[in-house]
């Protein structure tokens, strides 16, 4: 749920949209829509393959945050104390509580329940006290997704707002301005590379040509 803002414009460069299927999540989505934080994205999504174009099929309703995807994360934090720039070094269970320590062993705080929402390699040492949880973290793997944010000098006259791309280093392209609450000139585009392409250069230096 990542949104990048710059003087040149705005791009949703993480999750492009989501569906609401579970009844509980549908209620939450309805509440967000009522408050203007969520809207359906009636995108013209196509399929591009070998230079050919075919229109995509209309499936479930695609939902996006307004004016950016990250607005929903900020809304969930309302009324919650947020601490940033504090790295948790270890997680220690003490009776029924969990103590969070920084890298020097200083106490950051304690809690009844801790949600670990970080990449597997970072989660593994935090859940080391549970063999089952650590095994799950060590067994998980992530796929890279290189993203290019583009601002065009002039809009493109295309019969699509987004597309799944086949047989290409790209897997997805989308016009961010086609989303509700964004721009209207079709200038801002997000291009996601495929995971297969991303695995090759992910360990290289930025100035290495591919």
N, C-alpha and C positions, 0 to 999 in steps of 0.2 A: 504494500500500500504506500508506494513512494511517489512523491511529487517533487519535481525540480523547478524552482522559479529563478529566473535570471532577467536582466534588463531586456533580453531579446524575446522573452515570453515564458511559457509554462509547458511542461511535459509531464505526463504520468509515465514514468519509466519502469515501474515495477509491475504489479498486477494490473492488467488492462481492464478487467471487469470481473464480475462474479455473478453467480446465480443464487437465489434464495429458495431452498427446497424444504428444509426442515420447518415445521409449523412454528417452532419457537423463534427461529431466525427470521421467518417471514414477518412475525409480529414486530421484531426489532427493525426490519427493513421498512415496514409500514410507518413506524414511528419516525424514522429518519426522513422518509419521504414527506411526511406531514410537516416536518420542520425545515424542509428545503435542503437537507444535507445529502439527499440521494435522489437519483432520477434514472429512468430507463434510457439506455443508449440504443436508439433505433438505427444502428449502423448498417450500411450496405457492405457486407463482408463477402469477399470473393475468394477464389482459389487461383493462384498463379503457378503455372508449371510449364517448363520448357518454353518460356516466352508466350504461352497461351493463357487466355483468361476465360474463366467460367464463373458465373454468379453462384454465391453460396446459398445454402438453404436457411430459411428462418427457423431457428430452434427456440430454446428457452429465452425468456427475457433477460437481457444483459443489463446489469445495474452498475452504476459508477457513482463515486462520491462527487459532490458539488461544493466548491469549485475545483477541487482536486481530490484524488483518491485518499490522501493522507488526512483529510478532514475528519474521517470516521474514527481513525485512531486517536486523534486529539479529542474528539467528543467522548470516547470511552474513558479518557483520563480525567474528565471533569470531576472535581471533588476528591481526587487522589493525589497524594503527595508524590511528586516525581523528583528523583535525584539523578542527575546526570554526572558524567565524568567520575564515576565511582566504580572501579573495577572489582568485582567479587572474585577473591582468590580461592576461597573454599567455603563449603557448606557443611556445617557440623550439626548433628542431631543431638539435642540435649533434652532428655525426658520426652515430653510431648511437643517441644518447641524445636525450631530450626534456627540456628545462628548463622548469620552471614558475616564472613570475615574478609577483610581486604587482603592484598598480597603480603602485607607486613604482619598479618594476624590480628589487626585491630578490628573491633566489633563495628560493623556497619548497621546492624539491627537484627531483630529476631522476629519470627512469624510462626503462625500455626501451620500455614501451607505456603510452599514456594513453587512457583511456576517457572520452569527453566525453558526459555524461548530463545536459544542461541544456536548457532551451527553445531553439529555433532562433536567436532573436535574440541570446541570450547565447553560443551556440556559434559563431556566424559569425566574430567577431573572433579567437576562439581557434584556429580552423582556417584562418586567412587564408593561411597558407603553402601550402596545397593548394587550387588553384583548383577542383578537382573537389569537394572536401569543402565548400568555402565555397558553391559553387553549390547544392549539395544543402541546406545549411542555409538559404540565402536563399530557396530555393524551397519550403521547408516552411512550413506554417501551422498554428496551433493553434485549437481551438474551446473557447470558455469553457463551464464547467459550474458554475453557481451551485448551492450546496448548503445546505439548511436542516436543522439538527439539532433535533429536537423531543423533549421529554420530556412525556408526558401525565400528567395528574393521576390518571387511572384507565385501565386497559387497555381496548382496543376488542375487542368480540366480532366478529371478521371471519373469513371463510373463506379467508384468505390470509395469507402471510407477506411477500410482495413482489409487485409488479405492474409491468408495462410499461403506461404510460399513453399514450393516443393523443388527438390533437386537444386538446392542453392545454399550458400553459406547463411542466407537469411531464412528464418522460419516464420516471421511475422512482421508486418508493417501496419502502421495505423496513423491516421491523421488525428492528432489530439484535438484540433479545433472542431472536429465533428461531434465531440462530446457535449452534453448539456452544460451550460454555464461557462464555456470556454470562449475562444475567439470565434470569428465568423469568416476568416479569410483563407482557411485551409493552407496555412503556412507552416505549421508546426507538426513534424512527423516523428514517430518513434519507430526504430528498426531494431528488432531482436534477432541476434544470430542464433543458429541452432546449437544445441549442447555439443553435438559431434564436432562442429567446427571450433567451438570455444575451448574444447579440451586441449587442442594442439598448442595454441599460443598463450594459455593462461599463466605459464611459468616463465615466459620470456620477458625481457626488458621492453619498456614501452617503445623504444626507438628501433626495435628489430622489425624489419620488413617481413611480411607473411606472404 
